């Protein structure tokens, strides 16, 4: 069952607008899963590994605690083998309809074949709407409600990916409901192993995420990411044009403002060194948090960065400019300038001392 949920997502990523074509017989579906899905996933794995995971810019992401996509850790052969064994077995389908019980999922997938295209219509108890997936030898597209995600193979080590929704999005997955304004190109990414480069553009509109009685109200999210051998650049990064708010049971918990003095946008230039990454914020990076009720004394109220800061796994050294980490209790925060090193205190808060 290692790949059960990945397999469901993959199956739920293979078809849109099922047409009255030929029902997918087990042998035909298995052949297409092996050849077409295996090809798309294989290209994505190679592209991710070469463009991001092994590039110095990918190392910079890892040092900052940002994990690269997990495709490189997934074996396409294992995924296709499990689908063919546990879903599309020779005696499993009836008129192109297959059970997902072999993956431990309450649901079915209906498969139709139309020329070079295979379509999968997935319905499960875990999703509020069905998922329609369309698979060819060089592409994989999934539609969930108003959202469509695509993966296109440009070459065996080069893929593009996109996510968009022309209409307002309103979908529930498990206990999480996501509502978002239309965004035709909410996310566009290009992973090119031959160039050791990955790029991504984020342009998300107003979005609300609800889980239980907690809610995140996000005015938007933008950013252009470029990861290459020399490091990475994040341009026009921000959380929309207003305050982000987190609430619980209808009452505010924390309000978040990113760069309120600089058009709510920031640029970051991050380069890896031997054991650290160096970051330059332009014109500044300022994150302000306004807490309601009674937050912990060590809760962060402001992050402010100008100039050049060198970050390791446990220390931030200010080379030029200033680094401010303000907390609810002023005694637990720091205001560091060039020559100061900042580290986190296990009991909460921050401390600083001159760098060696």
N, C-alpha and C positions, 0 to 999 in steps of 0.2 A: 504493500500500500504506500510505499515511499512517494510515488509520483501521482497519487490519486487525485489530489486537488489540482495539481498542475495539469493533469490530463483532462480534467473537466473543463478547466479554463481554455485549454487548447481546443477541445471539442467545441466549447462555447465560443470559439473565435473563428469558426470556419464556415459561415454562410449567411446570406442576406436575401430576403425576399424569395423563399423557396418556390420554385416554379414547378408546374405539373410535369416534371420530367420522369426519367426512368428511376424507379425505386432502387436504392443501392443494395445490391446483393452482396453477401459477406465477402466473397472472393474479390469482387471488384473494389469494394471499400478498403479491404486490407491492402490491396496493391497500391491504391492511391495514397493511403495513409503512409505506407512505407516510402514510396517514391516521392510524392509531392510534399507531404508534411515533413518527412525526413530531410528533404532538400532545403526547405525554408528554415527549419530549426537549425540545421547544420550551418547554413550560411550566417544566420544570426549569431550562433555561438562563435564562429570563427571571427566575424566582424567585431563582436564585443570584446573578445579576448585580445585581438590585435590593435584595436583602436583605442581602448580605454583601460582595460585591466593591466596591460603591461606597459603602457606609455607612461613617461615621467609625470605627465599631467594627471594620469590616473593615480599615481603614487601620492600626488598632492591631495587628491580627494580622500584617499585612505587615511593619510596623516590627520586630516581634519575630521575624521570619523564618519565620512560619507562613503557608503558602500557602493561599489559599482554594480550594475545589473548582474543578476545571478546566472545568466544564460551559460557562462563558461563552466559552471559547476554542474550543468544538466547535460546528460547524454541523450541526444536526439534518438538514438537507437533504443534506449531504455523506454523513452516516452512512447514511441510508435509501437514497440513490442507490447507494452502494457495495454495500450488501446486495442490492438488487434487480438490480444489474448483475453482481456476482461470485458470488452464491449462488443467488438466486431467478430467474435468467434464464428466458426463455420455454421454452427447450429443455433446462433443467437438471434438473427434477424427474421422478422416476419413483415413482408411488404416494405422493407427498408426501415422499420422501426426497431430500435435496440434499447435495451434497458441499461441504466447506469449503475445498477445494483452491484456489479462486479467491482466498482470503484468505491463502494460504500456510500453511494449517493442515491437519494430518492428522486428519480426522474427518468426521462427518456430522451433519446436523440433520434430524429427522423432524417434519413439520408436520401438525397436525390442526386442523380448524375445527369449532367447536361453538357455533352461534348467534353471539353477539357476541364470543366468546372465541377467541383463536388460541393454540395450545399448540405449543411447540418443545421437542423432546427432543434435547439436544446431547451427543454422545459424541466425545471427542478423546483423542489419545495424551498430551496434556499434563496431563489431569486424572485423578485416581485414581477418581473416580465421575462418572456422567453429571450433566448440569445440566438441570433441567426449568424451563421458563420459561412464564409465562402473561401474555398481553397482551390488554388491552381498550382502549377509547378513552381511558380515564382512569386506567389503572393498568398497572404492570409489576412482576411478581414473579418471583424466581428462587430455586430450591431446589437447594442443593449439599449432598448428604449430609443432615446434621441441620439445616443452616443455611438460613434463608429470609430474603431481602432483598426489601423492597417499596418502590415509589415510587408515590404516589397524588396525582393532580391534584385540588386543591381549587378552584382558579381558574386562569386562564391565566398568572398571575404568583404562584401560591401552591401549593407542594407539601409533602407530608410524606414522610419516608423512615424506614425501620426495618430493623433486623437483629436476628434472634433465633434461638435453637435450644432447643427443648423437651427434646431428648435430648443426651447428650454429643456434642460435635463432634470428628471425627477425619477430616481431609481433607488431601491432599497436592496442592499446585499447583507444578508444576515440581519443583525440588529442595527445597521448603520444606514441612514437615509441621506442621499446626496442630491441637492438641488443647485442648479447652476444656470446662469444666463447663457444664451447662445454664444458659441465661440467656434467658428468654422475651423480654426487652426489652433486649438487650445494647446497642443504640444506637437512639435515637429522635430524629429531627430534624424541624424545621419551618422552612421558608424562605418568608417572606412579603414580597414586594417592595413591596406597597402600604403596608405598615407599616415598611419599611426595617428589618426585624428578622429575626434568625435565632436559633433556640434548638436545643440538643442536650442529651440526657441519656445518659450512658455508665454502664453497670452490668454490667461484664464479670466473670465468675467466674474461678476459678483456670485459668490458661492456660499451655501449654508450646509454644514454637515451636522447631523443630529444623531446622537447615540444615547439612548435612555433619556435622562432629563438634562443631559449636557448638550451644548450647541456651540459651534464655531461659526461666526458670521464674518466672512472674508470678503472685503470689497473687490478683490481681484488678486492676481499674481502675475508678474512679468519677469522676464530675464532671458538673456541670450548667453548661452554657455559655449565656450570653445576650448576643448581639451586637446593639446598637441604635445609633441616632445619637449618643448620649452616650458610647459606649465599649463595653466588654465586662466582664462579670462571670463569673468562674469559681468556682463554689462546690463545697464538699465534694470537692475534687480529691485523689486519692490513688492508691496502687498496692496496694490490698488491706490486709489486717491483719497482714501478716508481711513478712519480708525478700524482696526480689527478687534472684534469683541468675542470673549468667551463667557458663556453664561451657564448657570446651573439652576434648574427649576425656575427659569424665567428671571433670575436675579444675576446681575453682572458679577463675574469673578475677576477678570483682568482685561484691561484694554491695552492694545499694542499699537504703537506708531513707529514706522520705519522712516528714518530720515525726514522728519517733518519740516526741517529747516532747509532742505535741499530737494524740493519738488518730489519728495517721497520716493526717490530713486537713488541707487548707489552703483558704482563700478568697483569691482575687485580684481586685482591682478595678483595671481598666486603662483609662485614658482617653487619647486622642490629643491632642497639642498640635501646633503648626505643624510642627516638625521632630523630634518625639520622642514617646514615650509615657510616661505616668506610672503607676506601679504601686504599690499598697498591698497588703501581705500581712497576713492576719489569721488566727490571732494571730501567726503567723510562717511563713516558708517555710524549711524546713531539709531539705537533701538530703545524706545522708552516704554516702560510697562507701568501702568497705573492699576494698583491692586485695590480691591474692595474687601470689606469685612476685615479679617485679621490674618494677613499672610505671615508666614514664618519670618523671623528676623533676618535670615540669610537670603530671602527671596530677592532676585535681581530687579532693580527698578530702572537701571539704565546701563547700556553698553555703548561706549563712545570710542571710536578709533580714528585717528588721523596718522599719516606718515607710514613708516615701515615697521611691521611687527613680525618677529620670527617665532613660530609656534612649534613646539614639540608635543609629545603625548601628555606631558605634565607641567610644562612651563611656557609662558609667553614672555619673550624678551623684546622690550621696546628699543628699536634701533634709532628711529627718528619719530618725532611727533609725540602723541599722547595716547594712553589707553586708560579709560575709566570704566570701572566695574562698580557701580553704585548699588547698595542694598537697602532693604527696609531699615535695618539698623546701620547707621553710618559707620560704626566701628568695624563692621565686617566687610566693608568695601575698600577699594584702592583707587588712587589717582596716580598713575605711573607715567613717567616721562623718559626721555632717552637715557639709557644706561640702567634702567630698572628691570628686574625680572619678577614676574607675577606667577604665583602658583595657588592652587585651591587648597583650602584647609579641610581636613577630613570631617571635622565637626560642623562645617558650614562656613561659607564666606571665603575671603581671599586674603592673601598676605603678599607683601612685596619686599624685596631687598635688592641691593646693588648686584648687578650681574658680575660673575667672576671674570 
